[in-house]
Amino acid sequence: MIGIFDSGSGGLTVLKAIREQMPSTDILYFGDIKNAPYGEKSREELSRLTINNIRVLQTRGATSIVSACNSVSASLAVSLYDVLGLTSQNLIEMVGPTVSCFKDFKRPILLAATSATIDSEIYQSAFQMLGIKIDTVAIPKLAGAIEFGTPSKDQELLIAGACAAYDMRKYGAIILACTHYPLALASFRKVLGEDVQFFDPAEAVADRVKRQLWPREVGDGKLRFLVSRDTPQFRSHVTKLLPDASYVIEVLD
């Protein structure tokens, strides 16, 4: 069984992509809404939450883990492999699959992400090794606004304020390097323009999951959700992204 975790609803975009590629896989999703958003937290706090999230999934039977959160991906350390009994073959994060999609890209890239992801410089270092020019823009509070249902107009103001100093014509692609951001794609397009090429890492991660975990993770297509806090926004996102799925949602004490 594949275990997926995120700070809330953002990782549902990754879950949807994985189910489309591997519909027979059993999946357990943990949304840590009680501690959302993750994007403004320290590396130490992110590491603690990461360990807790993985253990929650493992104790309920997950044998492979997908970290569907870029902020957490930036905090993952090789030492976690030994602590949690994981290897590079059954722990998949967001950064590697995303960067690999741009190995032959020639134009500059703009990375839109949380402060935690940008401050870690993990994306910048990876693209630098590929010789690709990358600029970054942090959009504070946007992930939380998406998670807790702030009106679209207010989300658009956050995007506009953060991106005001950037000329979008300069970039060949804008990477939405927070899994919450694709949930607000309409707002991004409204603010930044319909001609901008947005890249959602969910498909890249799903491709990596299938390559590494198929057919080992073949199951009955069962889908379960765990949340550390129940919200109508989370349930709404699940319904919109997975309209035909059968599932149960369990709220942790």
C-alpha positions as CSV (number, residue, x, y, z in Angstrom):
1,M,0.0,0.0,0.0
2,I,1.2,3.5,-0.9
3,G,1.1,6.1,1.8
4,I,0.9,9.8,0.7
5,F,1.2,12.7,3.1
6,D,0.8,16.5,2.9
7,S,-0.1,19.4,5.2
8,G,-3.7,19.1,3.9
9,S,-5.4,19.2,0.5
10,G,-2.5,20.0,-1.8
11,G,-1.2,16.5,-2.0
12,L,-4.6,15.4,-3.4
13,T,-3.4,16.7,-6.8
14,V,-0.6,14.1,-6.6
15,L,-3.0,11.4,-5.4
16,K,-5.2,12.0,-8.3
17,A,-2.4,11.7,-10.8
18,I,-1.1,8.5,-9.2
19,R,-4.6,6.9,-9.2
20,E,-4.9,7.8,-12.9
21,Q,-1.7,6.0,-13.6
22,M,-2.1,3.1,-11.2
23,P,-5.9,2.6,-10.5
24,S,-5.5,-0.8,-8.8
25,T,-3.0,0.5,-6.2
26,D,-4.2,0.7,-2.6
27,I,-3.6,4.2,-1.2
28,L,-3.7,5.7,2.3
29,Y,-3.5,9.5,2.4
30,F,-2.7,11.6,5.5
31,G,-3.6,15.3,5.5
32,D,-2.1,17.0,8.5
33,I,-4.5,19.9,8.5
34,K,-4.1,20.6,12.2
35,N,-0.5,21.7,11.5
36,A,-1.2,23.4,8.2
37,P,0.3,25.2,6.4
38,Y,3.9,23.8,6.4
39,G,5.4,26.5,4.2
40,E,6.4,29.0,6.9
41,K,7.7,26.4,9.5
42,S,11.4,25.9,10.4
43,R,13.5,23.0,9.1
44,E,13.4,21.5,12.6
45,E,9.6,21.6,12.8
46,L,9.3,20.2,9.3
47,S,11.6,17.3,10.2
48,R,9.5,16.5,13.3
49,L,6.3,16.6,11.3
50,T,7.8,14.5,8.5
51,I,8.8,11.7,10.9
52,N,5.4,11.7,12.5
53,N,3.5,11.7,9.2
54,I,5.5,8.7,7.9
55,R,5.1,6.8,11.1
56,V,1.3,7.4,11.0
57,L,1.2,5.9,7.5
58,Q,3.5,3.0,8.3
59,T,1.6,1.9,11.4
60,R,-1.5,1.6,9.2
61,G,0.2,-0.6,6.7
62,A,1.9,1.7,4.1
63,T,5.0,0.0,2.6
64,S,5.9,2.8,0.2
65,I,5.8,6.6,1.0
66,V,5.2,9.6,-1.2
67,S,5.9,13.0,0.3
68,A,3.4,15.2,-1.6
69,C,4.7,18.4,0.0
70,N,7.6,20.4,-1.4
71,S,8.3,22.1,1.9
72,V,8.7,18.7,3.5
73,S,10.7,17.4,0.6
74,A,13.2,20.1,1.3
75,S,13.6,18.9,4.9
76,L,14.0,15.2,4.2
77,A,17.4,13.8,5.1
78,V,19.1,10.5,4.2
79,S,19.2,9.7,7.9
80,L,15.5,9.3,7.8
81,Y,16.0,6.1,5.7
82,D,17.5,4.3,8.7
83,V,15.3,5.8,11.3
84,L,12.1,4.8,9.4
85,G,13.2,1.7,7.6
86,L,13.0,3.3,4.2
87,T,15.2,3.3,1.1
88,S,15.4,5.5,-2.0
89,Q,13.2,2.9,-3.7
90,N,10.2,3.2,-1.4
91,L,10.4,6.9,-0.5
92,I,9.5,9.3,-3.3
93,E,9.5,13.1,-2.9
94,M,8.7,16.0,-5.2
95,V,11.9,17.7,-6.1
96,G,13.8,15.0,-8.1
97,P,10.9,14.1,-10.5
98,T,10.1,17.8,-11.1
99,V,13.7,18.8,-11.9
100,S,14.2,15.8,-14.2
101,C,11.5,17.0,-16.5
102,F,13.5,20.1,-17.3
103,K,16.9,18.6,-18.0
104,D,16.8,19.7,-21.7
105,F,15.0,23.0,-21.1
106,K,16.6,26.1,-22.5
107,R,14.6,29.1,-21.2
108,P,14.6,30.6,-17.7
109,I,12.2,29.2,-15.2
110,L,10.3,30.9,-12.4
111,L,9.7,28.7,-9.3
112,A,6.6,29.7,-7.3
113,A,6.8,28.1,-3.8
114,T,6.5,28.5,-0.1
115,S,9.2,30.3,1.9
116,A,10.4,27.0,3.4
117,T,11.0,25.5,0.0
118,I,12.8,28.5,-1.4
119,D,14.9,29.0,1.7
120,S,16.1,25.4,1.5
121,E,17.6,26.2,-2.0
122,I,17.2,22.6,-3.0
123,Y,15.5,23.5,-6.3
124,Q,18.0,26.2,-7.0
125,S,20.9,23.9,-6.5
126,A,19.4,21.2,-8.7
127,F,18.7,23.5,-11.6
128,Q,22.1,25.2,-11.2
129,M,23.7,21.7,-11.8
130,L,21.7,21.5,-15.0
131,G,22.9,24.9,-16.1
132,I,19.3,26.2,-16.1
133,K,18.5,29.8,-15.0
134,I,15.9,29.9,-12.3
135,D,14.3,32.7,-10.4
136,T,12.1,32.1,-7.3
137,V,9.0,33.8,-5.9
138,A,7.6,33.0,-2.5
139,I,3.9,33.6,-2.0
140,P,3.4,33.7,1.8
141,K,0.0,32.7,3.1
142,L,-1.3,31.4,-0.2
143,A,-1.1,27.7,0.8
144,G,-3.0,28.4,4.0
145,A,-5.6,30.5,2.1
146,I,-6.2,27.7,-0.3
147,E,-6.4,25.1,2.5
148,F,-8.9,27.0,4.5
149,G,-11.1,28.3,1.8
150,T,-10.1,32.0,1.6
151,P,-12.1,33.6,-1.3
152,S,-10.5,33.5,-4.7
153,K,-10.2,37.3,-4.9
154,D,-8.0,37.3,-1.8
155,Q,-5.9,34.5,-3.2
156,E,-5.5,36.6,-6.4
157,L,-4.3,39.5,-4.3
158,L,-1.6,37.4,-2.7
159,I,-0.4,36.1,-6.1
160,A,-0.4,39.6,-7.6
161,G,1.5,41.1,-4.7
162,A,4.2,38.5,-4.7
163,C,4.6,38.5,-8.5
164,A,4.4,42.2,-9.2
165,A,8.1,42.7,-9.8
166,Y,8.5,39.8,-12.3
167,D,8.1,40.0,-16.1
168,M,6.3,36.8,-17.0
169,R,7.4,37.1,-20.6
170,K,10.9,36.3,-19.5
171,Y,10.1,32.7,-18.5
172,G,9.6,29.6,-20.4
173,A,7.7,28.0,-17.5
174,I,6.4,28.7,-14.1
175,I,6.7,25.7,-11.7
176,L,3.9,25.5,-9.1
177,A,6.3,24.0,-6.5
178,C,3.7,23.8,-3.8
179,T,1.0,21.1,-4.2
180,H,-1.6,23.5,-3.0
181,Y,-1.0,26.0,-5.9
182,P,-2.5,23.9,-8.7
183,L,-5.8,24.0,-6.7
184,A,-5.7,27.8,-7.4
185,L,-4.6,27.5,-11.1
186,A,-7.6,29.6,-12.2
187,S,-6.4,32.4,-9.9
188,F,-2.8,32.2,-11.2
189,R,-4.0,32.4,-14.8
190,K,-6.3,35.3,-14.1
191,V,-3.4,37.3,-12.4
192,L,-0.5,36.2,-14.6
193,G,-2.2,35.7,-17.9
194,E,-3.4,32.8,-20.1
195,D,-0.2,32.7,-22.1
196,V,2.0,31.7,-19.2
197,Q,3.1,28.0,-19.2
198,F,2.4,26.6,-15.8
199,F,4.0,23.3,-14.7
200,D,2.2,21.1,-12.1
201,P,4.7,18.5,-10.7
202,A,1.9,16.0,-9.9
203,E,2.3,14.1,-13.2
204,A,6.1,13.9,-12.9
205,V,5.8,12.4,-9.4
206,A,3.1,10.0,-10.6
207,D,5.4,8.9,-13.4
208,R,8.2,8.2,-10.9
209,V,5.8,6.3,-8.6
210,K,4.7,4.1,-11.4
211,R,8.3,3.5,-12.6
212,Q,9.6,2.6,-9.1
213,L,6.6,0.9,-7.5
214,W,4.7,-0.9,-10.3
215,P,3.9,-3.8,-10.2
216,R,5.0,-4.3,-6.5
217,E,2.2,-2.0,-5.3
218,V,-0.7,-3.8,-7.1
219,G,-3.8,-4.0,-4.9
220,D,-7.6,-3.7,-5.0
221,G,-7.7,0.1,-5.6
222,K,-8.8,0.8,-2.1
223,L,-8.6,4.5,-1.0
224,R,-8.6,5.8,2.6
225,F,-8.0,9.2,4.1
226,L,-6.7,10.2,7.5
227,V,-6.8,13.8,8.6
228,S,-5.6,15.4,11.8
229,R,-8.4,17.9,11.6
230,D,-11.7,17.7,9.6
231,T,-12.7,20.6,7.4
232,P,-15.4,21.1,4.8
233,Q,-12.7,22.5,2.5
234,F,-10.8,19.2,2.5
235,R,-13.9,17.2,1.8
236,S,-14.8,19.6,-1.0
237,H,-11.4,19.2,-2.6
238,V,-11.6,15.4,-2.4
239,T,-15.1,15.4,-4.0
240,K,-13.9,17.7,-6.8
241,L,-10.7,15.9,-7.6
242,L,-12.0,12.3,-7.1
243,P,-15.7,12.5,-8.0
244,D,-16.1,8.8,-8.8
245,A,-14.0,7.3,-6.1
246,S,-15.1,5.2,-3.2
247,Y,-13.3,6.1,0.1
248,V,-13.5,6.6,3.8
249,I,-12.2,9.6,5.8
250,E,-11.0,9.0,9.4
251,V,-10.3,11.9,11.7
252,L,-7.4,11.2,14.1
253,D,-7.7,12.0,17.8
